[in-house]
Amino acid sequence: MKFEMHADVDLGAANTLGLPCRAEHVVEARHRDQVRALARSGIWRDGLTLLSGGSNLILPPRLGGITLRPRLTHWWLETRGEDALVHVGAGVNWHQLVMAMAEQGWWGIENLALIPGQCGAAPVQNIGAYGVELADVLEWVTLVDLDSGELERLSVGECGFGYRESCFKSELDGRVVITELTLRVTRRPRPRLDYGDLAQRVPVNPSPLDVASAVVAVRQEKLPDPAELGNAGSFFKNPVVDASLARSLIEAHPNMPHFPLTDGAVKLAAGWLIDQCGLKGWRQGHFAVHDRQALVLVHLGGGSAEELLDFAAWVADRVDQHFGVVLEREPRVAGSLVN
């Protein structure tokens, strides 16, 4: 199956940060065989960028090589009694899938409502929210190997998942294209309500839709809508520190949110750290720390990717100076930007 390629494409509206970007060439794949044809053509070897929903990516002013936009929008249920497998194309909107499953009474992904982007990008970051990660519900990933053009399948255990990490950000980065996810869902009630005040926001014996709606309400209260104010969601990962540093920080800041992990390390809240540095609402040039959620950096218009990265580095440096904690950026950088 042939693919079509377009030259000099404006991608300003294709990333939720709203950063100006023009792509040298863009291919929109609406079938996995078009991805396979692109792989076998070899033209991607001069540079390939995968652009899904553009919700977790920082784009440069000029993006060279091939930009591939997976538009595979199929999905279907394979029912197995009270359980089911959801086979979903990489181009399906993640939030729309979550709400469709919740409305039909399927449990599993309701806590991941309102996470922006498309399904194909979900395994890259191992998206997570309100106590649930993609790794908890993923069965396998179907992908195209760019070197061979062949279809392959990786089980959840082969994806190298960690906190906002996967093999798709490391050894398989630039080597494969995800075309489909297969998720596990169930009719058996399995609400996960132990995060924040989620339990207080839903009725007794909630439905998946009750939980998804509560998650949406919480996120809308705290997070800006990218359609109204450019942003990439959480800009920094919640840092994980060793127990010794955590103890000293908790002694100095008894109200500091912290979450002990099974290996003895402790996860801290990056948004709280930034807020304690007095940066919530701080504006610098064309970017700012959001005034309701300090974990989010917002684009006020007119700025560049370089300016954003400089601002983010300045915010991280303030946290490091104040707490001795290093913040790591969550959005990935495309093209020639190296900050």
N, C-alpha and C positions, 0 to 999 in steps of 0.2 A: 504494500500500500504506500503510495507516494505521500510526501509531505510538502507543504507550501512554506516558503521562506519570504519574509518581508524585510525590507531594508529601512534603516533610519527611522525607528519607531519611538514615539514619545512614551516613556514609562512613568511620567510624573504622577499619573492617576493610578498606577499599578502597584504603588507601595503606600502603606498606611501612614508613613511618616510624611508623605507628600513632598519628598525631595525631588528636585528636577533631575531628570536622567533621560538620555536618548541612547537607544540600543542600536548597535551596528546592524545586527540581523536578529529577527525573532521568528521562531517556529512555534506554532500552536498545534499541539498533538491532541486530536480528539479520539484516537484509537491507539491501543498499545502497539499495533503493527507499524504505525507511523513513527513511534519512538524507536522501534527496532530498525526501521529503514534509515532513520537518522544515524543510529549507531553504526550501521554497516556502511554508510556513505563515507565515514571518516572525517567529514568536514568539521566536526565538533572538536577535533584535536587541537585546533588553534585557539581554543578557549570556549568553555561551556559554562553558562550560568543557569541554574534551575530557579525559575520564578513562579511560585505558586500563588498564594493570596497576597504576597508582599507584606505580611504582617510582622515578620521577624527578620527583616533584611534591610541593611543600609546600602543604598545604591549610590554609585559615583555619578558625576555629571555625564560621563560618557562610558558606556559599557560595551567593550569590544567583543569580538567573536560571536558565538551563537547564544542567544537567550531562549531557553526552552520553557514553554508554558504548558504544562499538562492540563488538558481540558476533558479528561475522562470522567464523565458525570453519571455513570451507571451505578446502581446499587440494588442488591436483592438479599432476601432472607432465606437461609437454609435452616428450616425448623427441625428440631429434634426433641419432640415432646414439649416440656416446659422450658427448654433451652433452645438457643438458635445461634447460628453464625451469620454475621452481617458481612457481606462482600461488598466493598465500597470503592469506587474509582477515586484516583488521586485528585481529580478536579472537583469533587463534591465539597460544598461548603460545610465545614465542620459543625458549626452551630446548628445549621438546618438539619443535619443528620441527628444530632443529639435530641433536638426537639421532636423530630419525627419518631424516634425510638421511644421517647418519654410519652408522647401522646398515644402511642400504641400499647403502652403498658409494659415495655421492656426495661429491665433494670441493668445497670452496668456503667453507663457513660453520662448519667444525669448530672453528676457533680462537675462535669467538664463543659457545661453550658456557657455560651457567650465567649468562648475562646476564639479569637479571630483567626482567619486563614482557612486553608483547604486541607483535606484529609491527607494528601500526599506529604505535606510538611510535618504532620503530627509526630511521626516516629523520629524525625531528625532531632528535635528538641526533647523528645519524650515528654510531651506536654502534660501538665498536671495542675490541679487546683482542688482545694477543699478536701484534701486527704486522699485523692485518687490520682494516679498517673496512667498514661496510656499503657504502660507495661503491665498494669494490673488486668487489662481487658483484651489485650492484643493476642491473637492466636498466631498469625504469621503475616509477613509482608511479601507481596509479589513485586518483582522488579525486573528491569532489563539491564543486563551486563553490557556496558558500552563497548568493551573490547570485542566481545563475541556477537553481540546483538541477540543473544539468547535470553529467554525468560528463566528466572530462577525464583526460588522461594526460600525465605529465611524465617525460621521459627522465632518466637519471642526470645528464647534463650540464646539465639545466635546474633541478636541485635546489639549486644553490648550496652544495655540500658543502665543508666545511672541517673543521678539528679541532673536533669536538663542535658543529658549526654547520651550518645549512641555511636555505633560504628559508622553511621552515615555522616558524622562530623569528623571522623578520624580516618581509619584505613579505607573506608569505602567512599569517602568524599571525592566527587568528581569521577567516580568509576561506575556508578549505577544510577538508574532513574527509577524511582518508586512509581508503580502504576496502579497498585491496588492494596488495600488493607483488608484483613479478615479479623473481625472482632467477636468476642463472646458476649452474649446478652442472655438474660433469663427472665422468666415470669415470676420466679421466687423472690419475694421481697427481701432486698438486701440494702437498706438505706445506710449510708455513711454520713452521720450527722455530728461527728465529734470534732468538727473544725469550727472555731469561732462560735457565733451564736446561731448557726444554721438550725440546730434542733428547736430553737425558740421561734423560728420563722415558718415552721411547717406544722400541720395538724397531727394529731395522734394517728398512727398507722398511715403515713403519707403514701401517695402514689409517686411513681417516678416523675410525673409532671409537676407534682407539688414541690419536689426537691429541686428540679431544674428551674422552676419559676422562682424559687427562693434564691438560688444561686445567681440567676439573672438580676434579681432585685439588688442583691448585695453588690455585685460587680458594677451595676449602673450607678449606685450611690457613690462608689469610690473611684471609678475609672472613667476617663473621658472617652467619648465616642470618636473614633478616628475620622468619621465622616465630617465631624465638626471641628476637631482639633487634632492635627497630625501627631501620631504617636505610634510606638511599637509595643505597647503594653509594658510589662515589666522590663526595665532597661538593664537592671543588674540582677544577677543571681543572688539568692540568699546565701551569704558566706557560711562555710563550714569551718570551724576552728577546733583546735585540740582542747581537751578538757582543762588543761592548766590555764590557758588564756581565757577560756570561758569563765572559770572560777574567779579570776581576778577582775574580769569585767562585771560580773554579777555582784561582786562585793562592792565595786565602785558605783554600780547602777542597779540597785535591787529590783527596779521595775522593768528592766530590760527583757523583752520577749526572748525566749530561748527554748530550743527543742532538742533534748538529748537523743542521740542516735544509738543504734544497737552496737556500733563499734567503739563507743565511748566518746566519740567526737560530738560536737554540739552545733546545731544549725542556728544562726542568728537571723534576725529580720532586717534586711538591707534597708527597707523603707524607714524603719525606726531609727537606724543609725544615721541616715541622711537627715531625717527630721531633727534629731538631737544636735546636729551641726548647724541648725538654724537655716536650712536651705529650702524648706517647703515654701513654694511660691517664688523662689529666687529666679530672677530673670537676668539673662546675660546675652545680649545681642538678639538673635532670632530664635533663641531656645530658652526653655525655662523648666524648673522642677515643678511638677503639677501641684496646685495648691490644696488638693484633697488627698493625694497619694504620692508621697515623695519618691516612691520606687519608679514612677513614670516620668520620663522626660518628654516634653511636648515641643512641637515645631510651631512657632507663631507665624511662619510664612517668610519667604525670602531668603532663607538660610541655605547653607550647603552641607554636604556630608562631612567635609573637613571641619567645619565650624562645630557641628554636632559632636564629633569625636573629641575635639579639643575641650568642649564644655563637659562632656562625660568624664574625661580624664581629670578635669579640675574638681568635679564633684567627688570622684573616687579618692583623689589626693586629700581632700578635706577630711574624709572619713578615716583614711589611713593615719593622718596626723593626729586626729582626735582620739581614735580608738585602737590604732595599731592593727586594723583589720583591712585586708585587701579586697576590694570589690571587683568582680569579674563581669564584663559585659555579656548580656544575653543575646541580643540581636547579632546576626552574622554580617560580615562585611563582604560585599561582592566586588568583583573587578579588581582594579589596581590599587584601591585604598588599602593601606597596610597598618593604620593606627591601631 
